[in-house]
């Protein structure tokens, strides 16, 4: 578990360094969600994730992977899409 956590932290740090629009902030996500234009949740292992559900509750469009349970939350008539992960 520690190795997976370290790899995730390293990947997050690289993403933040490469693109200034990507930030990681501790605490309540609500202020960030209210400013967001879109929420991308490209996981391929989550059955259900709270981040996309919270984004939808804030009126933020989401992009989720079709390989998770989150695709059932995205209404095709509303802003938001599900996508197939690259193989």
C-alpha positions in Angstrom: 0.0 0.0 0.0 2.8 2.4 0.8 4.3 1.9 -2.7 1.0 2.6 -4.4 0.5 5.7 -2.3 4.1 6.9 -3.1 3.5 6.3 -6.9 0.2 8.2 -6.7 1.8 11.1 -4.9 4.7 11.2 -7.4 2.2 11.2 -10.3 0.2 14.0 -8.8 3.3 16.1 -8.2 4.4 15.6 -11.8 0.9 16.6 -13.1 0.9 19.7 -10.9 4.4 20.7 -12.1 3.5 20.1 -15.8 0.2 22.0 -15.8 -0.4 25.0 -13.4 -4.2 24.5 -13.7 -3.9 21.3 -11.7 -3.8 21.8 -8.0 -4.1 19.6 -5.0 -5.7 21.2 -1.9 -6.5 19.6 1.4 -9.9 20.3 3.0 -13.4 20.8 1.8 -13.7 20.4 -2.0 -16.9 22.5 -2.3 -15.2 25.8 -3.0 -13.1 24.2 -5.7 -16.1 22.4 -7.2 -18.1 25.6 -7.4 -15.3 27.2 -9.5 -14.7 24.1 -11.7 -15.7 24.0 -15.4 -15.6 20.2 -15.5 -14.7 17.2 -13.3 -12.7 14.4 -15.0 -12.7 11.1 -13.1 -10.9 8.6 -15.4 -10.6 5.8 -12.9 -10.9 2.2 -14.1 -11.2 0.6 -10.7 -13.8 2.5 -8.7 -17.3 1.1 -8.4 -18.6 4.4 -7.1 -16.7 7.6 -6.4 -17.9 10.5 -4.4 -15.9 13.2 -6.4 -18.0 13.0 -9.6 -21.3 12.7 -7.5 -20.3 15.8 -5.6 -19.5 17.6 -8.8 -22.8 16.7 -10.4 -24.6 17.9 -7.2 -22.8 21.3 -7.7 -23.9 21.4 -11.4 -20.4 20.7 -12.7 -20.3 18.5 -15.8 -18.4 15.3 -15.4 -16.4 12.9 -17.6 -16.1 9.4 -16.2 -14.9 6.0 -17.4 -17.4 3.5 -18.8 -15.6 0.8 -16.8 -16.9 2.0 -13.4 -20.3 2.3 -11.7 -20.0 6.1 -12.2 -21.3 5.8 -15.8 -24.8 5.1 -14.3 -24.7 8.5 -12.6 -24.1 10.5 -15.8 -27.4 11.5 -17.5 -26.9 11.5 -21.3 -29.3 14.4 -21.5 -27.3 16.5 -19.0 -23.8 17.9 -19.3 -21.4 15.1 -18.7 -20.1 12.1 -20.6 -18.7 8.6 -20.0 -15.7 7.5 -22.0 -13.8 4.3 -22.7 -10.3 4.2 -21.3 -7.5 4.0 -23.7 -6.0 0.5 -24.0 
